[in-house]
Amino acid sequence: MSDTRWRMAHGRYALEMPGSWESPADVRSSLEGVGYLADDKIAQVVFLATKLHKPILAEGPAGVGKTALALALAKATGRRLVRLQCYEGLDESKALYEWDYHKQLLRLQADAGAEWDELEGDIFSEAFLLERPLLTAIRSEEPVVLLIDEADRVDFETEALFLEVLDSHQVTIPELGTIEAVTLPIVVLTSNNTRELSEALKRRCLYLHIPYPTIERELAILRSRVPDMPEQFAEQIARTVASIRQIPTRKAPSVSETIDWARTLLALGVDELSDSVTASTLNVLLKYQTDIERTAKELSLELDAEASPE
């Protein structure tokens, strides 16, 4: 649906999406300009999301760039980022809105003799409303990117709170009525697949699976993020990390951990991988001792040796 048709259908203003994005190639170039290297699939989904006004549901293992995609979209489009960090126990009062009960109580105490019908309309008004991220994104007069991060951490009841925002770009508050979007947000939901999201949520989104990068793409990321690293050394790192990800571990190395490892090795004055260097710095890539020991065994590394990064 075009922006004009969206405005006509919903009877309100909706901000134009970035007019310079006429193709997925434009999206890819724009994201690259802010340091995010998108592949063809990512660029296409982002392009379609902005054209069709659909949220993006980005799933995949932790650390592959799902959250970074939303941050890059905000930078590339000049939009403000509004982030809802999901967690177990998140409810409406933290995700959507709540009333300032202390302020309401003071108001009631100040007018103790007033009729309830008179007070009710006063205390359930804008002056007593506390915005949370979902409502902030809907009411924002400046364009925003709404990031709903790790949506799989909340329960199904809380997940249902997202549906009205994703479907109609509006929020219903019983005491105030329906609040419609002032501008049309770009919405990105991320999931690490810790639980299956509902079909109701999935069907409202464009699905994007972001896997661990290929060696070639991770090498390109290293070139971009660690530009001082020699090309051959960067390729060694990318290939080694790719082989470690094939080993069954509790947590495979993320892209950010690959970058950290590269920077660690440069800081130690290393310019070539050796068994001793890899063994002495595996703790930068892997976060569980059992993973370090299993990886060392698979790669025939001696962890108890006094490995010196030289």
Secondary structure as UniProt FT lines:
FT   HELIX           3..10
FT   TURN            19..20
FT   HELIX           24..32
FT   TURN            33..35
FT   HELIX           40..52
FT   STRAND          56..59
FT   TURN            62..63
FT   HELIX           66..77
FT   STRAND          80..85
FT   TURN            88..89
FT   HELIX           92..95
FT   STRAND          97..99
FT   HELIX           101..110
FT   TURN            111..113
FT   HELIX           116..123
FT   HELIX           126..128
FT   STRAND          129..131
FT   HELIX           133..139
FT   STRAND          144..149
FT   HELIX           151..153
FT   HELIX           156..159
FT   HELIX           161..168
FT   STRAND          170..173
FT   TURN            174..176
FT   STRAND          177..180
FT   STRAND          186..191
FT   HELIX           199..202
FT   TURN            203..204
FT   STRAND          206..209
FT   HELIX           215..225
FT   TURN            227..228
FT   HELIX           231..245
FT   HELIX           255..267
FT   TURN            268..269
FT   HELIX           275..285
FT   HELIX           289..298
FT   TURN            299..300
FT   TURN            303..304
//
